[in-house]
């Protein structure tokens, strides 16, 4: 693109309805007029009597200040879509890492502009430091339809691609369920991910809908537990885990009950391998006072040891 | 349908052209695109994106082909089985099979340099004459599914008939044994079948022979004097596993006498964690990845011990509740599981290897040249 020209434009000259190229996230909040500094150059292209924005949509944050003049680079009307996309990608990735849905929107734009899969794979993906086939492209594209508030939630927590993908392509009803969950119980990203994986696997295993599974779990009771969000979330996780791993969770509960029955003092703990692979108990006992020693001696007396023996059998 | 019919093209490396088996294989596969390539030709570059099950590559082996079974992490006991990797890949489609996800071969590869492989085998067995080796070809492929594997099996049977301290195991989910029935094996070949209940075969072992046919084939093999083995591996925990496996074991013992069985292995489904997503992608409707699985001590996903032990117990007790039961062992299981199910656990892998030999010596007099000594197994890793 040799014939890029620097032009001075006024906001009124922009066609603000054309959002074709508006695929990258903009930082929230408008800048002060005093710091009229845009992070990137503005690229435009002549469109009838106006200009359409190609890059630098931050300028629209000043849309109510119609008298502002600004410098922009005008791309030739004949510029190839591929060249334009490469240019804006280089500009955007020079200062920030793209989020998965931004990549998805960008790849969707490439498709809209009728770039071939080969062009996308060989020319654009390398600029994104990605390599893959149509499947990967489709995966990214599937992220553009994740609705709010889930989209903002995942974005704000820098969710990795695999987590985004778990939430792609759900039904409206399913999105509503997860929206409720994140709004009311405010799980961390890892907890949300765990809940999603377990629910998804229950759905696949039982060939059942999310709605039916959640009804079965009576999950509304957890969402409406006022003032105890953390505890409610913990109980919900437990209930979902128990549904995903019914036998194992039953086994673990039984072991935990047995350990509780031993009534160990606060400075002692009996741990076990929750995967069940190691059939052993691990006893830790902090000894500081004669009382601690007495408790330890009591623990080693036959009635308690017999309980521990039973516990070992049950492991 | 013969699964080999799916082969669309055959690549032959120049050196393999000189091996007699190459012609034998090609004659069995008419109307396929054939291409002769240099020995160092990168077949992968030409057939990228094509299902490796559709391309056959006949070539000579590089490096060792007779190896110790890789087994798994030391937290689980392995039996020190020896494998001959002569065929790499399998035409069958088992949903749970790791080969279809991880075998790093662009094509189904068959090594044609039999004399070199057998020389390697002889050397390995001769190096430890007091140890009795179990050697199999069914690690990276089905022992009898491809013509190339079958030709190898035929020659291997003849070799093992003359080997005093080894026994060959041919492991399959097919019934391709007709060509083997008249061979002289001298009792040193075990024909083995992987077994699962028929509804699970229908759902998870695609393109394989039905259970009844496998057992019929086993019965024919026994009539031909072959020792038999069965691999109940991977056993799958599905909602009605109890009745499914009960029925299968009833059918097994109604067709096959326990005295004809050299060994039976037990193992439950296990796979590397990364395989889960691949399995879901390949078979979107399968329920296999959604069992109650944990990450085991070797990093592989497996059913949690408190869940798989009841399955093992039930199967083990059924298999041993007969006169003169076969030798039963676990594949890649922990000493804890051995102890819980059988009441004993081998001290280590060498001990397990020895227990095999001791059982074969006791149950099949004359098979081993002399009684096995534990010390010969401990000292030879």
Interface residues (C-beta under 8 A of the other chain):
Chain A: X201 X202 X204 X205 X245 X246 X247 X248 X251 X275 X276 X277 X278 X279 X315
Chain B: X75 X280 X287 X289 X290 X292 X294 X295 X296 X297 X304 X305 X306 X307 X334 X336 X340
